[in-house]
């Protein structure tokens, strides 16, 4: 079931983004009087299609993409038979270069607008919910093996990022911070300030399939909020407001400790000591095959909540959307410098589906879809033939020089670009499959 939910979220997200991207090309083309022959979400073979006016609108069986076919344009279809005749007034090639440039930028512009709107909506309707540094530092952090490798320790209290104080603890794990050259934490440890530098290859190590991605997190004290009806916790006698203090004689102070001991006792009965009212109770509770007992958790840390006006949301949402592009640029820089492996950083459809996760969470869905919209815009702007960015380069050359590249050159470039993209897709799929094992 989790796999189906992952796949459904991936397909819905990509269908929305690809559909809007290609719609951007279509609308721009029609505005300038170009004939659009086909508009498809998904690649052939065609499942369904309907012709409206001069354009056939269809859905393809391969849902990981889409296309528009504009008359008189050398595109991924490599249909060049029209080029042997004189340009018709409705063809792409007969229009001024600036109009053709806008058509090629249409999809990118729509994806940027979509990403910005999604992030504005998330800010306006949800605001920010986070743990402040002051709240987190009541108990400090815990770290996994990778966190220990870079010098962090259980109980550290992060007080500065790159020498500056900060409020939102999420900033300490923000990719923009982790990718910045020379980044470092300042932590309070045993009453002393200690600087912890972030290694240049840290993101690459974090991307390793054998590494726990959550290299550090908040130590959260907790109690039982309420029980799931018919759960093992209820059968074992656990009650709302119980505070779990030990499992199998192992002291429990924080949520991550409790979860770890349950994971190591799947399908076993454990002795759970709880603090209840003024006394303590010892309960025997069965752990299920997922490492759970069945109750809702009440955090004993107070989150900070900020709500924003529409004008504030527009500003913050726009900044957050373009921060995705900044992360991409920093990641590419790390790859080119050799600090990060391309295989560790690149994800295909399987990897993206795993990011969505196996439970349907609309907030997470729209957050990831907004990020993907900005990434799709960025990737399409890369100057690779067969991508929009390749067309943009050739059209910019034509505008500056006053003469277009030859049709043969454009056709050859398109073929080279298609081969490059095909190789990239094969690599991404293969890389995803490798990471599964």
PEMO-V937849 format. One record per residue. RES is the residue in one small letter. SS is DSSP state (a for helix, b for strand, c for the rest). Layout:
res=RES ss=SS
res=RES ss=SS
This chain:
res=x ss=c
res=x ss=a
res=x ss=a
res=x ss=a
res=x ss=a
res=x ss=a
res=x ss=a
res=x ss=a
res=x ss=a
res=x ss=a
res=x ss=a
res=x ss=a
res=x ss=a
res=x ss=a
res=x ss=a
res=x ss=a
res=x ss=a
res=x ss=a
res=x ss=a
res=x ss=a
res=x ss=a
res=x ss=a
res=x ss=a
res=x ss=a
res=x ss=a
res=x ss=a
res=x ss=a
res=x ss=a
res=x ss=a
res=x ss=a
res=x ss=a
res=x ss=c
res=x ss=c
res=x ss=c
res=x ss=c
res=x ss=b
res=x ss=b
res=x ss=b
res=x ss=b
res=x ss=b
res=x ss=b
res=x ss=b
res=x ss=b
res=x ss=b
res=x ss=b
res=x ss=b
res=x ss=b
res=x ss=b
res=x ss=b
res=x ss=b
res=x ss=b
res=x ss=b
res=x ss=c
res=x ss=c
res=x ss=b
res=x ss=b
res=x ss=b
res=x ss=b
res=x ss=b
res=x ss=b
res=x ss=b
res=x ss=b
res=x ss=b
res=x ss=b
res=x ss=b
res=x ss=b
res=x ss=b
res=x ss=b
res=x ss=b
res=x ss=b
res=x ss=c
res=x ss=c
res=x ss=c
res=x ss=c
res=x ss=c
res=x ss=c
res=x ss=c
res=x ss=c
res=x ss=c
res=x ss=c
res=x ss=a
res=x ss=a
res=x ss=a
res=x ss=a
res=x ss=c
res=x ss=c
res=x ss=c
res=x ss=c
res=x ss=c
res=x ss=c
res=x ss=c
res=x ss=a
res=x ss=a
res=x ss=a
res=x ss=c
res=x ss=c
res=x ss=a
res=x ss=a
res=x ss=a
res=x ss=a
res=x ss=a
res=x ss=a
res=x ss=a
res=x ss=a
res=x ss=a
res=x ss=a
res=x ss=a
res=x ss=a
res=x ss=a
res=x ss=a
res=x ss=a
res=x ss=a
res=x ss=a
res=x ss=a
res=x ss=a
res=x ss=a
res=x ss=a
res=x ss=a
res=x ss=a
res=x ss=a
res=x ss=a
res=x ss=a
res=x ss=a
res=x ss=a
res=x ss=a
res=x ss=a
res=x ss=c
res=x ss=b
res=x ss=b
res=x ss=b
res=x ss=c
res=x ss=b
res=x ss=a
res=x ss=a
res=x ss=a
res=x ss=a
res=x ss=c
res=x ss=c
res=x ss=c
res=x ss=c
res=x ss=b
res=x ss=b
res=x ss=b
res=x ss=c
res=x ss=a
res=x ss=a
res=x ss=a
res=x ss=a
res=x ss=a
res=x ss=c
res=x ss=c
res=x ss=c
res=x ss=c
res=x ss=c
res=x ss=c
res=x ss=c
res=x ss=b
res=x ss=b
res=x ss=b
res=x ss=b
res=x ss=b
res=x ss=c
res=x ss=c
res=x ss=b
res=x ss=c
res=x ss=c
res=x ss=c
res=x ss=b
res=x ss=a
res=x ss=a
res=x ss=a
res=x ss=a
res=x ss=a
res=x ss=c
res=x ss=a
res=x ss=a
res=x ss=a
res=x ss=a
res=x ss=a
res=x ss=c
res=x ss=c
res=x ss=c
res=x ss=c
res=x ss=b
res=x ss=b
res=x ss=b
res=x ss=b
res=x ss=b
res=x ss=b
res=x ss=c
res=x ss=c
res=x ss=b
res=x ss=b
res=x ss=b
res=x ss=b
res=x ss=b
res=x ss=b
res=x ss=c
res=x ss=c
res=x ss=c
res=x ss=c
res=x ss=a
res=x ss=a
res=x ss=a
res=x ss=a
res=x ss=a
res=x ss=a
res=x ss=c
res=x ss=c
res=x ss=c
res=x ss=c
res=x ss=c
res=x ss=c
res=x ss=c
res=x ss=c
res=x ss=b
res=x ss=b
res=x ss=b
res=x ss=c
res=x ss=c
res=x ss=c
res=x ss=b
res=x ss=b
res=x ss=b
res=x ss=b
res=x ss=b
res=x ss=b
res=x ss=c
res=x ss=c
res=x ss=c
res=x ss=c
res=x ss=a
res=x ss=a
res=x ss=a
res=x ss=a
res=x ss=c
res=x ss=c
res=x ss=c
res=x ss=c
res=x ss=c
res=x ss=c
res=x ss=c
res=x ss=b
res=x ss=b
res=x ss=b
res=x ss=b
res=x ss=b
res=x ss=c
res=x ss=c
res=x ss=b
res=x ss=b
res=x ss=c
res=x ss=c
res=x ss=c
res=x ss=a
res=x ss=a
res=x ss=a
res=x ss=a
res=x ss=a
res=x ss=a
res=x ss=a
res=x ss=a
res=x ss=a
res=x ss=c
res=x ss=c
res=x ss=c
res=x ss=c
res=x ss=c
res=x ss=b
res=x ss=b
res=x ss=b
res=x ss=b
res=x ss=b
res=x ss=b
res=x ss=b
res=x ss=b
res=x ss=c
res=x ss=c
res=x ss=b
res=x ss=b
res=x ss=b
res=x ss=b
res=x ss=b
res=x ss=b
res=x ss=b
res=x ss=b
res=x ss=c
res=x ss=c
res=x ss=c
res=x ss=c
res=x ss=c
res=x ss=c
res=x ss=c
res=x ss=c
res=x ss=b
res=x ss=b
res=x ss=b
res=x ss=b
res=x ss=b
res=x ss=c
res=x ss=c
res=x ss=c
res=x ss=c
res=x ss=b
res=x ss=b
res=x ss=b
res=x ss=c
res=x ss=c
res=x ss=c
res=x ss=a
res=x ss=a
res=x ss=a
res=x ss=a
res=x ss=a
res=x ss=a
res=x ss=a
res=x ss=a
res=x ss=a
res=x ss=a
res=x ss=a
res=x ss=a
res=x ss=a
res=x ss=a
res=x ss=a
res=x ss=a
res=x ss=a
res=x ss=a
res=x ss=a
res=x ss=a
res=x ss=a
res=x ss=a
res=x ss=a
res=x ss=a
res=x ss=a
res=x ss=a
res=x ss=a
res=x ss=a
res=x ss=c
res=x ss=c
res=x ss=c
res=x ss=c
res=x ss=a
res=x ss=a
res=x ss=a
res=x ss=a
res=x ss=c
res=x ss=c
res=x ss=c
res=x ss=a
res=x ss=a
res=x ss=a
res=x ss=a
res=x ss=a
res=x ss=a
res=x ss=a
res=x ss=a
res=x ss=c
res=x ss=c
res=x ss=c
res=x ss=c
res=x ss=c
res=x ss=a
res=x ss=a
res=x ss=a
res=x ss=a
res=x ss=a
res=x ss=a
res=x ss=a
res=x ss=a
res=x ss=a
res=x ss=a
res=x ss=a
res=x ss=a
res=x ss=a
res=x ss=a
res=x ss=a
res=x ss=a
res=x ss=a
res=x ss=a
res=x ss=a
res=x ss=c
res=x ss=c
res=x ss=c
res=x ss=c
res=x ss=c
res=x ss=c
res=x ss=c
res=x ss=a
res=x ss=a
res=x ss=a
res=x ss=a
res=x ss=a
res=x ss=a
res=x ss=a
res=x ss=a
res=x ss=a
res=x ss=a
res=x ss=a
res=x ss=a
res=x ss=a
res=x ss=a
res=x ss=c
res=x ss=c
res=x ss=c
res=x ss=c
res=x ss=c
res=x ss=a
res=x ss=a
res=x ss=a
res=x ss=a
res=x ss=a
res=x ss=a
res=x ss=a
res=x ss=a
res=x ss=a
res=x ss=a
res=x ss=a
res=x ss=a
res=x ss=a
res=x ss=a
res=x ss=a
res=x ss=a
res=x ss=a
res=x ss=a
res=x ss=a
res=x ss=a
res=x ss=a
res=x ss=a
res=x ss=a
res=x ss=a
res=x ss=a
res=x ss=a
res=x ss=a
res=x ss=a
res=x ss=a
res=x ss=a
res=x ss=c
